[in-house]
Amino acid sequence: MRRATLCILLLFIWISVVRAEQTFTSVDDQLSYLANLPEEQLAAYDIAYLNLVCAQGLNGSEDLDIPACIARLDEMAANIWGKIEVGRYLYERNPASFDNSLGHFNAISMVTYAVKDYGVIYNPARIETPNSLSPDDVFFSDSKEVFINGLLQRDPPMGTCSSLPVYWIALGRRLGYPLYMSNTLLHFFVRWDGNGDHFNFEGSQAGCGIHDDAYYHEFPIPLDDAKIKYLGLLESFTRKEELMHFLITRGTCLRAHGRNEEARRAYRLAFQCYPNNFAEGYLYLNRDFMKGDK
């Protein structure tokens, strides 16, 4: 039954990607089409596909092969699913070692096998603290650092807090896990919300770190409740909100290379896709840039 369920999930992902492959005159036209889809239609698209579409044409994505990336992710998911099923006796024998949470077991196992079998790591050159952040024109200069092609088209697979959560969500959704993207200021993370569990996690060569929501009130910087509420932080993203953040990341990559008009188009499209307080605040902070001539 479980094997059949996985096959159905993988088939659904494949159908979603095929449906997404329409003919567009430009990347901007394709992104505009996706950004204007209603939530229920956008939800039919694979998060990995949407992330990779936003990486098209950027520095570092010259060799981007979206179908190959999707196939690689499918292969990883099938292999990891098999190993999790074989190791499930570890949870059944001693559930207390996983806080009596099957979700904890599944998340930890997924991260462990991805790191062990495929070498997935957080790029050590991009490990930073709030007091030692690289300028945007450095951090976003290579799209492989912030989009998941860096985890699917290079060896070893490397990412950052911009791309690793997307990778874990894309992998976990293929395994049938109820995973969502969420954020605090300067940081993205993964939320498991369903099947009787609610927790957040992050994964890298350091393992799988599981945290409650309160953890992100202080990490990576302290936040008060008013700011969290106003910016909609620590909430599970809708599919349109996921795409909004990918478009902001795209714009910042373009801006890092002086492709300013393209960057402005990406920022405007992000706000059009999901015009919440976070997106509006981002445009406000960059209001001089959005006026042009910079």
C-alpha positions as CSV (number, residue, x, y, z in Angstrom):
1,M,0.0,0.0,0.0
2,R,2.8,2.4,0.9
3,R,4.7,1.7,-2.3
4,A,1.5,2.3,-4.3
5,T,1.0,5.6,-2.5
6,L,4.5,6.7,-3.4
7,C,4.0,5.8,-7.0
8,I,0.8,7.8,-7.1
9,L,2.5,10.8,-5.5
10,L,5.4,10.7,-8.0
11,L,2.9,10.4,-10.9
12,F,1.0,13.5,-9.6
13,I,4.3,15.5,-9.5
14,W,5.1,14.4,-13.0
15,I,1.7,15.4,-14.3
16,S,2.0,18.8,-12.5
17,V,5.3,19.5,-14.2
18,V,4.0,18.5,-17.6
19,R,1.0,20.7,-17.2
20,A,3.4,23.6,-16.3
21,E,5.4,23.2,-19.5
22,Q,3.5,25.6,-21.8
23,T,4.9,27.9,-24.5
24,F,6.0,31.4,-23.4
25,T,7.8,34.1,-25.3
26,S,10.1,34.9,-22.3
27,V,10.9,34.0,-18.8
28,D,9.0,37.1,-17.6
29,D,5.9,36.0,-19.4
30,Q,6.1,32.6,-17.8
31,L,6.6,34.0,-14.4
32,S,3.7,36.5,-14.9
33,Y,1.4,33.6,-15.9
34,L,2.3,31.7,-12.8
35,A,2.1,34.7,-10.5
36,N,-1.4,35.4,-11.7
37,L,-2.8,31.9,-11.1
38,P,-5.2,31.6,-8.2
39,E,-4.0,29.7,-5.1
40,E,-5.9,26.5,-6.0
41,Q,-4.4,26.3,-9.5
42,L,-0.9,27.2,-8.3
43,A,-1.1,24.5,-5.7
44,A,-1.0,21.9,-8.5
45,Y,2.6,22.9,-9.3
46,D,5.6,21.3,-7.7
47,I,7.4,23.7,-5.4
48,A,10.7,22.5,-6.9
49,Y,9.5,23.4,-10.4
50,L,8.4,26.9,-9.3
51,N,11.7,27.5,-7.6
52,L,13.7,26.4,-10.6
53,V,11.6,28.4,-13.0
54,C,12.5,31.5,-11.0
55,A,16.2,30.6,-11.3
56,Q,16.1,30.7,-15.2
57,G,18.5,33.1,-16.8
58,L,20.4,34.1,-13.7
59,N,24.1,34.0,-13.1
60,G,25.0,30.5,-12.0
61,S,22.0,29.0,-13.8
62,E,23.5,28.9,-17.3
63,D,23.4,25.1,-17.2
64,L,20.0,24.9,-15.6
65,D,18.1,21.7,-16.7
66,I,14.8,21.8,-15.0
67,P,13.6,18.3,-16.2
68,A,16.9,16.8,-15.1
69,C,16.6,18.5,-11.7
70,I,13.1,17.2,-11.2
71,A,14.1,13.7,-12.2
72,R,17.0,13.8,-9.8
73,L,14.7,14.9,-7.0
74,D,12.3,12.1,-7.8
75,E,15.1,9.6,-7.7
76,M,16.3,10.9,-4.3
77,A,12.8,10.6,-2.9
78,A,12.3,7.1,-4.1
79,N,15.6,5.9,-2.6
80,I,15.1,7.8,0.7
81,W,11.5,6.6,1.0
82,G,12.6,2.9,0.8
83,K,15.2,3.4,3.5
84,I,12.8,5.2,5.8
85,E,10.4,2.3,5.5
86,V,13.1,-0.3,6.2
87,G,14.2,1.7,9.3
88,R,10.7,2.3,10.7
89,Y,11.2,-0.4,13.2
90,L,13.5,2.0,15.1
91,Y,10.5,4.2,15.8
92,E,8.1,1.3,16.5
93,R,10.6,-0.3,18.9
94,N,11.3,3.0,20.9
95,P,9.0,5.9,20.0
96,A,10.1,7.8,23.0
97,S,13.5,8.3,21.5
98,F,11.7,10.4,18.8
99,D,9.5,12.3,21.3
100,N,6.7,9.8,20.5
101,S,6.3,11.6,17.2
102,L,6.3,9.7,13.9
103,G,6.7,13.1,12.2
104,H,10.0,13.6,14.1
105,F,11.2,10.2,13.0
106,N,10.3,10.8,9.4
107,A,11.9,14.3,9.3
108,I,15.1,13.1,11.0
109,S,15.3,10.1,8.7
110,M,14.8,12.1,5.6
111,V,17.5,14.5,6.5
112,T,19.9,11.8,7.6
113,Y,19.6,9.8,4.4
114,A,19.9,12.8,2.2
115,V,23.1,13.9,4.0
116,K,24.5,10.3,4.1
117,D,23.6,9.1,0.6
118,Y,23.9,12.3,-1.4
119,G,26.2,14.5,0.6
120,V,23.7,17.4,1.1
121,I,25.3,20.2,3.0
122,Y,24.9,23.8,4.0
123,N,27.6,25.7,2.0
124,P,30.3,26.4,4.6
125,A,31.3,29.5,2.7
126,R,27.9,30.9,3.2
127,I,27.5,30.2,6.9
128,E,26.8,33.6,8.5
129,T,25.5,35.3,11.6
130,P,23.3,38.5,11.8
131,N,26.5,40.3,12.7
132,S,28.5,39.1,9.7
133,L,26.1,39.1,6.8
134,S,27.6,39.3,3.3
135,P,26.3,42.2,1.1
136,D,23.5,41.2,-1.3
137,D,25.8,41.5,-4.3
138,V,28.0,38.7,-2.7
139,F,25.4,36.4,-1.2
140,F,23.1,36.5,-4.2
141,S,25.8,36.7,-6.9
142,D,25.5,33.0,-7.7
143,S,21.9,31.7,-8.0
144,K,23.1,28.2,-7.1
145,E,23.4,29.4,-3.5
146,V,19.8,30.5,-3.2
147,F,17.9,28.2,-5.6
148,I,17.7,24.4,-5.5
149,N,19.7,23.8,-8.7
150,G,22.7,24.2,-6.3
151,L,21.4,21.1,-4.5
152,L,20.5,19.2,-7.7
153,Q,23.2,20.1,-10.2
154,R,26.5,20.3,-8.4
155,D,28.6,17.9,-6.4
156,P,28.5,18.0,-3.5
157,P,24.9,19.3,-3.3
158,M,25.1,22.6,-1.4
159,G,22.6,25.2,-0.3
160,T,21.8,27.9,2.2
161,C,18.8,28.9,4.3
162,S,17.2,30.2,1.1
163,S,17.4,26.9,-0.8
164,L,17.6,24.1,1.7
165,P,14.1,24.6,3.1
166,V,12.7,24.4,-0.4
167,Y,14.7,21.2,-1.1
168,W,13.4,19.6,2.1
169,I,9.8,20.5,1.3
170,A,10.1,19.3,-2.3
171,L,11.6,16.0,-1.1
172,G,9.2,15.6,1.8
173,R,6.0,16.4,-0.2
174,R,7.1,13.5,-2.6
175,L,7.0,11.3,0.5
176,G,3.6,12.5,1.5
177,Y,4.7,14.7,4.4
178,P,2.6,17.8,5.3
179,L,5.5,20.3,4.9
180,Y,5.3,24.1,4.6
181,M,7.7,26.9,4.2
182,S,7.9,29.6,6.9
183,N,10.1,32.4,7.8
184,T,11.4,34.8,10.4
185,L,13.5,37.9,9.6
186,L,16.6,36.9,7.7
187,H,15.8,33.2,7.7
188,F,13.6,30.4,6.2
189,F,12.7,27.1,7.8
190,V,10.4,24.1,7.3
191,R,7.2,23.5,9.1
192,W,5.6,20.1,9.6
193,D,1.9,20.7,10.2
194,G,-0.4,17.7,10.0
195,N,-0.8,14.0,10.8
196,G,-1.1,15.0,14.5
197,D,2.2,16.9,14.6
198,H,3.3,20.5,14.6
199,F,7.0,21.4,14.7
200,N,9.7,23.2,12.7
201,F,12.9,21.7,11.4
202,E,16.1,22.5,9.5
203,G,18.6,20.0,8.0
204,S,22.2,20.0,6.9
205,Q,25.4,18.2,7.5
206,A,24.9,19.2,11.2
207,G,21.8,16.9,11.3
208,C,18.1,17.7,11.7
209,G,17.3,20.4,14.2
210,I,13.8,20.4,15.5
211,H,12.4,23.6,17.0
212,D,9.1,25.0,18.3
213,D,7.7,28.4,17.1
214,A,9.1,30.2,20.2
215,Y,12.7,29.4,19.1
216,Y,12.3,31.7,16.1
217,H,11.2,34.6,18.3
218,E,14.9,34.8,19.2
219,F,16.7,33.2,16.2
220,P,18.5,34.6,14.3
221,I,17.5,37.9,15.8
222,P,15.0,38.8,18.6
223,L,11.5,39.7,17.4
224,D,8.6,41.3,19.2
225,D,5.0,40.0,18.8
226,A,3.9,43.2,17.0
227,K,6.6,42.8,14.2
228,I,5.8,39.1,13.9
229,K,2.1,39.8,13.5
230,Y,2.5,42.8,11.1
231,L,4.9,41.0,8.8
232,G,3.1,37.7,9.0
233,L,6.2,35.9,10.2
234,L,6.2,32.3,11.6
235,E,3.1,31.5,9.5
236,S,2.9,28.6,7.0
237,F,3.2,29.9,3.5
238,T,0.5,29.6,0.9
239,R,1.7,28.5,-2.5
240,K,1.4,32.0,-3.8
241,E,3.5,33.2,-0.9
242,E,6.1,30.6,-1.7
243,L,6.3,32.0,-5.3
244,M,6.4,35.5,-4.0
245,H,9.5,34.8,-2.0
246,F,11.1,33.0,-5.0
247,L,10.5,36.1,-7.1
248,I,12.0,38.4,-4.5
249,T,15.1,36.1,-4.5
250,R,15.2,36.3,-8.3
251,G,15.1,40.1,-8.2
252,T,17.9,40.2,-5.7
253,C,20.1,37.9,-7.8
254,L,19.4,40.2,-10.8
255,R,20.2,43.3,-8.8
256,A,23.5,41.8,-7.6
257,H,24.7,41.9,-11.3
258,G,23.3,45.3,-12.2
259,R,20.4,43.9,-14.1
260,N,18.2,46.5,-12.5
261,E,15.2,46.8,-14.8
262,E,14.8,43.0,-14.7
263,A,15.1,43.1,-10.9
264,R,12.4,45.7,-10.7
265,R,10.1,43.6,-12.8
266,A,10.7,40.6,-10.5
267,Y,10.0,42.7,-7.4
268,R,6.8,44.1,-8.9
269,L,5.7,40.7,-9.9
270,A,6.4,39.3,-6.4
271,F,4.1,42.0,-4.9
272,Q,1.4,41.3,-7.6
273,C,1.6,37.6,-6.8
274,Y,1.1,38.0,-3.0
275,P,0.6,41.6,-1.8
276,N,1.0,41.2,1.9
277,N,2.7,43.4,4.4
278,F,6.0,41.6,4.0
279,A,6.1,42.2,0.3
280,E,4.9,45.8,0.7
281,G,7.6,46.4,3.3
282,Y,10.3,45.0,1.1
283,L,9.3,47.4,-1.7
284,Y,9.2,50.3,0.7
285,L,12.7,49.5,1.9
286,N,13.8,49.5,-1.7
287,R,11.7,52.4,-2.8
288,D,14.6,54.5,-4.2
289,F,15.8,51.5,-6.3
290,M,12.2,50.9,-7.5
291,K,12.1,54.5,-8.9
292,G,14.9,53.6,-11.3
293,D,18.3,55.0,-12.2
294,K,20.0,52.8,-9.6
